[in-house]
Amino acid sequence: MSFTPAQKAFVESTVPFPAFVGGFGSGKTAAAIARIMRLKRMCPKQDVAYYLPTYGLVDDIAFQRFPAMFDRLGIPYKLNRQSATLHTDLGRIIFRTMDNPDRIVGFEVAHSICDELDTLPIEKARNVWNKVIARNRQKAFTESGRPVANSVAISTTPEGFRFVHERWVKNKAPGYELFRAKTMDNAANLPDGYINNLQNSYPSQLLAAYLLGEFVNLTAGSVYAEYDRTLNASSETIRPGEALHVGMDFNVAHGAAVVHVLRGDEPHAVAELTEVFDTPAMIALLKRDYPGHPIMIYPDASGSNRKSNNASESDISLLKAAQFRICVNPANPAVKDRVLSMNAMIHKDGARRYRVNPQHCPQLVESLEKQAYNKNGEPDKEGGLDHIVDAAGYFIAYKYPIVKRLAIVSSLRM
């Protein structure tokens, strides 16, 4: 077989947990099957497992493509559909589904591949992953007796910010390696017009996932749908002595702040503070981390009433006593207006004025990408994504408000 660079790297990878993430038609299943064939040739005395979301897909993919592969290679095999196994001179391949994680029991293998893992709900995918790893306990050896490390691989389309993003991007650990593939990379193996048909059929968010293999928010009603971690990225950092503009959200044990600098009239988010216990703790952090900087605080206006630590003082009073300059209106803008202000700065009329340093503000990036509207049409506050993006929003809504047109009605003298 001829492989794209991403396919070849995935097939030959020796890390414990490689992930091939690609768009439609990028050759994910072909790469998964080729990887199994390589592992079977390397470790013919050990078993491998191939997982698919449902039995229907096992019947359509595994029971069709594996026999075709062995026929083409001239390798004898015996397919047992009832036990969902394929026996060859290279050893046994076990086919299983991922629709019921509790049924992933009763066998041991040396290597595994999960095809389209990210199509499962995140909790189910997490459960499947743990079950699959538990089955991966045969000791693997080459024919010459050289030990080989066990591996569990995946090949999948990126279905938003689900388990694969969580495990291979957000919480990446040693041994987890991501191989990303675009549909265009595999164009030579696709029908004429396939890519153009996708481009003409899907909106931009879906094209980013299903054509480019990128992780994007696929949830209907994304609050900040136009935010793009690449197009809105900043490499700016804090310069000595410059003024800092800090949006702040008050929440006991979940206090959040986003530090901005101005480049011309473009605000750049360059640092964040999250999970801060209370306002005195936030003040201490700002004074410790940014000595010598003029600091303007753009807080949640309700902080003038809320009590943080000392029952006799409000959050805003504490900030004033700390000698910060406070920029706040008598009341918060409507949530809708704050969101509109943020979105106008993120992308409007082809311009992207709000910039975020993804290295220094990872939680703000995640919240901008993931926060969706709830069933009541309001930004969701149940997923823990609201605090940091609210903090940034208070600054933007104060300094770059949505200007409303006022209609003045006066009496007409006759």
N, C-alpha and C positions, 0 to 999 in steps of 0.2 A: 504494500500500500504506500501511496505518497501522502505525506502528512503536512499540514500547515506547521509553522514553528511552534505555535501554542500546543497543538495536538502532540507533536513529537516530544516536547518538554514534559507534558503530562504523562504520556505513555512511559517514558523512561525515568520519571522521577523516583528517587529513592527515599524521599521524606516519608514519615509515617502517615501523614494526613494531607494528601494533595487534593485540590479542588479545581475542576475544570468548569469555569463559568462562562457561558457564551449565549449569543442570541440564537434565534431560530435558524436552523440550517447551518450552524457553525461547526457541525461534526462532533457533537457531544457524545452521542451514542456510539458512533464509529470509534472515537477515541477510547471510550470505556471498554468496548469489546476488544480493541487492540491491546489495551493494557492488560486485560485478563489473559489474552493469548500469550503475551510476554511473560506474565507471572507463571502461567502454567508450564511454559517451556523452561523457565528458570527453576521452578520447584515442582517437578512433575509428580512427586509422591504426596504432596499436600493438596488439600481442597481449597477452592475459592467459592465465594458467594456473590451472587449478583442480585441486587434488590431493585424492584420497581414499585411504583405507588399502588397498583391494583393487579389482580390476576388477569384482567383483560389485557393489560399491557404486557404481562409475562407471556400470554398466548400470542399477542401480536408482534412482539419484538424478540423476546428471548427464544421462544420456540421456533421462530422463523430465521432470524439472522445468525444465530450460533450454528445450527445445522448447515446453513448455506456457507458459512465460513469454513467449517470443517470439510465440507464437500469440495470447496475450491482448493483447499490445501491438500486434499487427498488423505486426510487423517480419519480412520475409522472411529465411529462413535455409536452410542446407543442412547436415545432420548426416552426417558420414562416420564410421560406427562403426569401420571397419577402422583408420583413422588416428587415431581418437578426437579428432576436431576438429569444431568447429561454425563455419561461415562465415556471416557476416552483413554487412549494409551498415555495421555498426559495427565491422567487423574480425573477427579470428579469436579463438576461445576454444579453448585446448588442454587436454584432460583427461589426467591422468596418475595413476598409482598410487604409493603410498609403500611398498609391500611389498618392493621391491628398489631401494634408493637408487642402485645403480650404473647403473640404466637411466634415471635422470634426466639425460639428455645429449642433444645434437644439436639443440637449439632455443634460442631466445632470446625473452624476453618483457619487458614493461615492468612488469607487476604480477602478483602471485600470491596465491592463498589456499589454505591447507592446512586441510582439514576433518577434524576428529577426530584431530589430530596426537598428542594425549596418550594415545591408545589404543595407540600403539607402545611397545615397550620403550625405556627412556631412551637407550641407546646408538644404537639405530636412529633414533629421533626426532632426536637430535643430528646424525647423519649426513645424514638427510633435509634438515634445516634448512640445513646448510651447502651441500648440493647445490642446493637451491631458490634460495638467495641467489645462487649462482654463475650460474644461468640468468637472473637478473633484471637483464639488462644492455642491453636496448633503451632508447634515449633516448626519453623520453615528452614529448609536446607536445599542447597543445590544438589545435583546428582553426585558431585564430587564430595559432598558432605560439608561444604562451607555454609555456615549459618547465615540466614537472610532475615532482615528485620521485617516484622509483620506490618501490614499497611491497611488502612481503610480510606478509600478514595471516594469522591463524589463527582458527578457530572450533572449540571443543572442549568436551567435558565434562571436569571436573577429575578425573583418574584418580590421585589420591594425590599424593605428592611426586615427580613425574616431571619430564620436561624442561620443561614449561610453567612449573611452579613454580620450577624452577631458574633459568630464563632471564628470566621476567617478575616474579618476586618476590625470590628469594634473591640473584640476581646482576643485578638490574635495571640496565640501562645507558640512557643518553640515547637517545630514539627508541622505546623499548619502553613501550607503554601498555596497561594492562589494563582491560577493560570487563567487569564482572561482572553476570550476569543470573540471576534466580530464576525458577523455573517459574511461580510465582504471578503474576509480572509479565505473563505471556503467557496468563493464564487465559481471556481472551475468545476466543482462537483454539483452545482445547482442548476435547475432548469433556467432557460432564458426568461428574463422578465421577473424572476422570483423576487429579487431585491426591490425592483421598482414597484411591484405590486404591494410589498410591505410598506414602502415609503408613502404610497398613495392611500393606504388603508388605515394607518395608525396615527394617532396624535403624537406630538413630540415626546411626551413622557414615556409612552409605551415603546416608541422607536428607540429611545435611549436604552431601554431594557432588552427589547426583543430583537434589535438589530446590532446594537453596540455592546451588549452584554454588561451594561452598567447597573449599579444599584440606585434606583430612584424611588420616590414615593408614588406608589400605584394606588393609594387610597383615594377614593372619590372624595372631593371636597378638601383637598390639601389647603391649609391656611396660607402658606407661602409657596404657592405652586411654581412661581417663576424663579425662586431661589435656586442657584446652581453653585455648588461648592467650588467649581473651577472658574466659571465666568464671574462670580462674585468674590473671588479669592483676593487676598492681600498678602504681601510679603513684608508689610510695614511693621516696625517695632517702635517702642517708646524711645524718643530722643532725650538727651539730658536736659532737664529743667523745663520741658515743654508742658503746656496745660493739658490736663487729663479730664475727660468728660465721662462721668461714671453713671450709667443707668442702674437703678437699684430697686429690688423687690424685697419687701419685708415678709419673712416667714420664719417663725421660730423653728430652729433646727434645719431649715431649708432656705436660709437667706441666700440671695444671688445678686451678683453685680457684674456688669460688663464695662470694661475700661475702653474708651474710644480716644483716638487722636484725630485731628483734622488735617487733611492734606488738600489745601485749597478749601473748597466747600464740600469735599467728600469725607464722610465719617468712616473711619476704619476701626473695627473692633480688634483690639490687639492683646487683650488679656481678659480672663474671667475668674470670678470667685464663686464657688458653689458650695452648697451644703454647709453654710456658715451658721453657727448656732443662734446668734442674736446680733442686734445692732452694735453693742459694745465690742463684740468679737470682730465685726466687720470693720469698725473704726480702727481697731488695733492692727488689723491686717493691712489696711490702706496706709496707715502711718508707717508701718514697718517696711512695706514693699516699695513705697513711692515717696521717700523723703526728698525734699527740695523741689517738688512739683506743685504748682497751683492745681487744686482739685475742685472741680465743679460736680456736685451731686444732683442727679435728676431722679428723685425718688417717687415711689408710689405715694400719691397725695394723701391717701388714707392713713399714712404714717403719722400724721399730726394728731390722730385720735388713738390709734393703736398703741398699746404699751408693749415694750420689748422685754426689758429685764427689770428695770426699776419701775415699780407701779406708779410712781409719781411723775415720770417723765415719758414723753412721747418719743418715737423713733427720730422724728425730724428735729426735735429739741436737742436730742443727744448729738446729732450730726452738726447742728449749729454750734453747740458748745465745744465741739472738736475743731472749730475754726474752718470748717469746709464752707464753700460758697454753695448755697442751696438754690436750685432753679426748679420751682414747682408752681403750678397753678393752684387756685383754691380747691379745685376738684379734678379728678382724673377725667380725661376725655372718654367718650363712649368707647367701649371695646372695639366696635366696628370702625371708629375713626382712627384708633391706634393701629389697627391692622392695615387700614387703607394707607396710613402714613408709611408704615414699614414697607408695604408692597410697592408704593410709589418710588421709594428709594432703592428697593431691590431691583426693579426693572420697570421703566416707563419710557415710552417713545424711543426705544432702542438704547437707552442709557441705563447703566447699572452703577448707581452712585454709592450704595451701601456695600462696603467691603468687609470681609471677615478673614482674619488670619487663621487658617484651619489648624495650624500647629499649636497655637496658643489658646484657641477657643473651640476645642473639640465638642463640648456639650452644646454650645450655641449652634454650631454647624448641624449637629444631630437634631436639635429641636426645630430648626428652620426647615430641615428636610422632612421631618416625620410628623410634625403636629398636624392633626386633621380636625375637621369640625365634628362635633358630637351630634346626636339625633335631634337636639334642639337648635341646631344651626349656630352654635357658639364654639369657639376654640376649646378643644378637649383639655380638661384639667385632671383627668384620671390617670393618665400615663406618665406623669412626672416630668413632662416636657415643657410645662408652662412657665416655671419660675425664671429660668435664664432668659427666655425669649421675651417675657414680660418686662424684665429689667432693661433689656436693650430697647424695647418698645417705648418705655417712659421717656428715655432720652430722645429718641427719634420724634415722638409725637410732640414733645416740647419745642425742639429746635427746628424741626421740619414738619410743621403741622399741615394737614389738609386744609387748604383755604376754602372756606365756604362762601358762596355768594349770598349776600343778604338782599332781600327784596324789601324796600322801604315803601310803605303805603301812607299816603297823605291825602287829606281831603281836597277836593277840587272846588275852588271858588267859582261861582257862576256870576 
